[in-house]
Amino acid sequence: MNKNATPEAWIPSLYFAEGLPYVLVMTVSVILYKNLGVSNADIAFFTSWLYLPWVIKPLWSPIVDLLGTKRSWIIAMQYLLGASLSAVALLLPTEGFFRWTLLLFWLMAFSSATHDIAADGYYMLALSEKNQSVFVGIRSVFYRIAMIAGQGGLVFVAGWLVEDRGMEQAQAWQRVMIFTSILFLFIGIYHTWILPRVETSGTVAGSTERKSVTDLLSSFFTKKNLLLALLFILLYRLGEAQLAKIASPFLLDAREAGGLGLSTTQVGVIYGTVGVIALVTGGILGGLLAARYGLKKCLWWMIGAMNLPNLVYVWMAFAQPDNFFLITSCIAVEQFGYGFGFTAFMLYLMYFSQGKYKTSHYALCTGFMALGMMIPGMFSGRIQEAVGYSSFFIWVCLCTLPGMVIAAFLKIDPEYGRKQTLS
């Protein structure tokens, strides 16, 4: 263990390790199963269940606080993620791969959510308040780099192994999973050595906020306008929750099946590079405008940016363009709008969580947010298979309306969001 390690030595690797398993579980798994011939209905239904650990994450976060240290949880979860990826690699060529690898992705989801709790708690314990603000940008950057590495790099390599090296899909993805497993092994070893010991066993971050779980929960569920807020949290992403599960299968499906017939490497380039850049750019711009004008003034611009770009999928489903640059541009528009519009959503969660238990209340809000992604996503594949891609994307656009209606009734302080620090 390096007692003199500076934050620059461990924050980038810690938040890369936080972002990569999430993108593996929620995004890469969809492309993997599509490549291996699983139906859209099964992909959407079963991978949507993988949101559950993030839905219920607030329920077991006190366990991470009370048992052991954040540092020990971080390292243990990284080794567990590495072992799970090795098991996925071993099972991919087998006949019952879908069932068994899905169980392993479930284990990875719980490990990833637990890692999130420990990493964020460790960050607050290891750094002063001043340094927490200084390094918040760095942690966000490396979380995004993990998204690029997963959605872009790993997907691209899997496609390249199939398309250029002539491997079978299962063999190509097996190589990718083995590489990622080894990567997590090295990350675990590195963090065993580099992470400073900043706490003793049983140290509870924010213990003053957890003196009474009953008080914490009652203060949340008696908040003013709670029902309206929960409806907004659950429905604001109703369209996106379904789009997220079907977008990649749409790009990969053959043109005669209504898709665009892109290769896996092309999807890796679109979502992992151009898409992520557009997403981050939209998020940065949204944060800057919210900091200048406040959430209330920006809300409807952000709602429009979040939902209107979904129309590009309607156009692509009907027109079935074959120009790669044009398709990439459409996805970039949609991802930029999502990044810009998602800023309003996250700011509203922070606004609604204000008060004595703001950290825990924010965790509860993010749990409801994950629930709002999980349930619609579960049924999106069956809807798409029943009506086809064109009608499905029209349905997605219609599903954005409930969130807009509820947004009209939200009560927001006009000054909220100005000069707020966005993480």
N, C-alpha and C positions, 0 to 999 in steps of 0.2 A: 504494500500500500504506500503510495506516494503522498507523504504528509504535506509536502509543499506544492501540491498541484494547484494551479490557478484555474479559475472558472473557464478560461479559454480552452483548457485541456480536456474538459469533460462535458461542457454544455452542448457543443455541436454533436458529439457522438451519442449523448443521452437522448436528445430530441430527434436525431435520425432514427435511433432504435425505438422511439415512441411512435413515430409516423409510419415506419415500414410495415410492421405487422398489421396495422389498421388497414392500409391500402391492400395488403395481400389478402386479408380476410374479406373485405367488402367489395373490392374491385377486381383484383387479379383472379380471384376464385371464379368469378362470373365468366371471364374470358377462357380460363382453363377448362371449365366444364363445357362451355360452348364448343371449344376445339375438340373435345372428347365425345361429342355427340349427344349430350344431355339436352332434353327439351327445354324451351324457354319457360314453360310453366313450372317445371321442377326446379330449374335454376332460380327463378324469382322467388318461389315459395320457400325453398329450403335455405338459400343464402340470406333471405330477409330475416330468418330466425337468428342469424348470427349477430344482429343488432342487440339481442336481448341482454348480453352482459353490460352493454353501455346503458341500457334502460334501467337496470337494477343496480348499477355501480354504486349509487349513494348508500345502498343498504349494507354493503360490506366494507365501505371505506373505513369505518371505525375499527374493524378487525386489523387492517393494515397499520393503523395508527397504534393499536394497543399491543400487538404481537410482533416482537422483533424490532428491527429498524427499517427505515425507508431504504437504506443502502442494501441491506440483505434481501429485501423484497425485489428490488430492481435487478440485482444480479441473479437471483433464483429464477425470476421470470424470463430473463434473457436466455439462460441455459435451457429452460423448459421450452421456450419458443424454438430454439435450435433443435432440440430433440424431436419436437412435434413435426418440424419441417422434414427431418430425416425420415420419420415414419411415413409422412405423406409421399415422399419420393419412393419409398419401398413399396407402397401399396398401389401407386398409379397404374402399373402394368397389370394388376390383378383383375379378375372378372367382377368382383364386387367393390371396385374402387370408389364408386360414388358414395355408398353408404359409409365406408370406413374413413375415407378422407374427409367427409363432411363432419364426422365426429371429431376428427383431429383439428379441423378448422374451428369447430366449436370450442375445443380446448384452447386453441390459440387465441380465440376471441376473449375468453375469460382471462387468459394470461396477459393479453394486451391491455384489457381494461384495468387489471390490477396493476400492471406496470405504469399506466397513466396516473393512477392514484399515488403510487409511491414516488414516481419521478417528479410530479408537480409539488408534492409535499416536501421532497428532498430539496428541490430548487428554492423553496421559501425558507427552509431551515439553513441551507448552506450559504445563502447570500443575504447581505444586508438589504434593507428596503431600497437604498440608492442603487445597489448593484442589480437588484431585481429589475428595475426600470431600464438600467443600462443594457442588460443582456436579453431583454424581452424580444428585441428584434432578431438577435442571433438565433434564439431558440425557434422562432417562427420560420426563419429562413431555412434552417436545417430540417424542420418538419416538412417544409415544402419540397426540399431536395429529396427527402424520402419518398414523397409522392411521385416525383419525376423518375426516381430509380425504380419504383415499383410499377407504376402505370406505363412508364416509357421503357426503361432499360430492360427489366425482366421480361416484359411482354415482347419487346423487340427481339431479344435474344431467342426466346422460344420460337417465334416466327422464323427467324433467320436459320435456326437449326433444322426446321422442317423444310423451308422453301429453298435454301441454298445448300444445305448439307444432306438433305434427303432422309432425315430421321422420321420415324413415326411420331405422332403427336405425343403419345404417352412417354416415349423415350426422351423427347425434347424437354417436356415439362419436368421429367424426372431429373434431368441435368440441372435445370434452373433451380429446383427445390433443394438439391444437394448443395449447390453453390450458396444459396441463401442460408441454409443450415450452417455451413462452415463459417459464413460471415457472422452469424449470431454467436457462434462459439467464440470467435475472436473478439467480438464486442464484449461478451461476458468476461473473458479473460482480461481484456483491457480495463474494464470498469472495476474488476476485482483489485487491480493494481492501482488505478488512478483515482477512484472516488474517495475523497477525504471522509474520515469518520467524524461526523458532526453531531451525533446523537447517541444516547444510550438506549438500551432495549426498553421499549414501552414508552418512549418519548412521544407525546401527543401534540401534533401541530394544531394550533387553534383550540386547545383544550377548553378555554373559556367559552367557546361556542358550542361545546358538546357536553356541558355539565348536565343538561337535561334534554334527552332525546324527545321526550313528550312535549316540552316547551318549544323545542325547535320545530317539530311537526305541526303543533297547534298554531304557532305563529305563522307558519306558511299557509295552512289551509283556512286560516281566518283572515287572510289578506284581503284588502278591498279590491273589488272587481276580479276576484280569483277565477270565476267561471269564464268570464270573457277572455282573460289572459290565457287560460289553459286551452280554450278553443282556438285561439290564435296560434299558440305554440304547436298544437296538434295538426292544424289545418293549413298553416302558411306554406308548408312544403308538400302538400297533398299531391300536386302534380309532379313535382320533382322526385318524390319518393318512388313513383312508378316509372318515370322516365329513366332514372338512374339505373334501374335493373334491366331495361330493355334497349338502351342506347347502343351498347357494345354488340349484343346479338344482332341488332338491326344492321349495323355496319358490316358485320361478318357474314350474315346470311346471304345465300345466293340470290341473284337478281330475280330469278324465276320464283323464288319464295317471298319476294317483296322487299328483300334487303338490298344493300349496295354492293355486295360481293367484294369487299376489301380484304386484303391479306392481314394476317395477325401483325406483321411488322408495320404495316401502314397504320393500323389502329394504335399500336404502340407509339408511333411518331405523333399521331394526332392528339391523343389524350395525355401522353406522358411528357410531351415537350410543348407544342403550340398551345394545347388546351390548358396545361398548368400555368404557363406564362400569362395567358389571357385571364385565367382565374385569379392569379396573384395580382395582376395589374388592376383588375376590377375591384378587388378587395382593398388595395392601397388607395385607389381613387375614392372609393366609398368612405374609407376612414378619414381621409383628408377633408372631404366635403362635410361629413358629419361633425368633425371637429370645428369646422368654421361656422356652419349654419345651425347645428343642432339636429337631433333625431327627428323632431316633429316636422321641420321644414323639408327634410330630405325623404321622409317616409314614403310618400307616393311615387316619387321618382325612382326610389329603390324597389318598391313593389312592382312597378312597371318593368324595370330592368330585369328583375328576377323572373317574371312570367312571360312577357311578350316574346323574348327570343325563342321560346319553345315552338313558335310558329315555323322556325327553320326546319324542324323535323317533319312538320306537316308537308312543307314544300318538298323536302328531299324524298319523303315517302311516295308522293305523287309523281314527281319529276324523275326520280332515280338518276341523278346526275352521275356521270362517270369521270368527271374531271377532278382529280385528287386535290388540286389547289382550291377549287370551289367548295368541295366537301369540307376541307380543312378550315376554310374561311367561315363556313356556316357554324361549325363546332366552336371555333374561336369566339364568334359573336355570342353564342349561347353560354359559353363558359365565362366570358367577360361579364355578361349580364348577371349570371349567377353569383360571381364573386362580388359584384357591386351591390346586388340586392340582399345578399346574405349578411352584409354589414348591418343593415337595419334590424334584421332578426336577432343577431347576437347582442346588439346594443339594447334592444328591448328586453332580452333576458336579463341583462345587467341592471336595467332600470327597474324591472319588476322585482329583482332580488335584493334591492336596497333594504338596509335595516340591520338590526343587531346580528342576525345570522346570515349575512349576505353570501358568505362562501358556501355554506351548506344549502341555502336556498337556491343558489345558482346551480349547484350540482343536481338538485331536484328538478330544476327547469330543464337541464340538459338531458336528464333521464326521460322526461316527457317528450323532449325533442326527438330522441332516439326512437321512442314508441311511435311517434308520428311518422317516422321513416319506415319502421318495421312492418306495421300492419298493412298500409297500402301496398308496399313492395311485395308482400306475400302473394297477393292476388293479381299483380300486374301481368305476370306471364300467362295466366289463364285467360285474362281479358284480351291480351294481344293475340293469342292463338285463336280465340273465338271470333274476333272481328277483323284481324289483319293489321298490318302496320299503319296504314293510312288512317283508318278509323280510330285506331288506338291513340295516335298522336293528337287527333282532334279531341278525343276524350281527355287526354292529359291537359290540354289547354282549358277545357271546361272545368277541370278539377282545380284550377287556380282561382276560380271565382269565389268559393266560400271564404278563403283566407282574405280576399280583398274586401268582401262585405263586412267581415268581423273587424278588419283594420279601421274601417270608417268609424267605429264606436270606441276605439281605444282612447284613453285619457293619458296624455304625455306632457310633461313639463316642457315648455318651449325652450328652456335653457339647457335641458339635458343633452349631453353628448358633446357640447362645446369644450374643446381642449381636454377631452377625456383621453387617457392613454389606452390605446387599443392593443390587445395582445393577440 
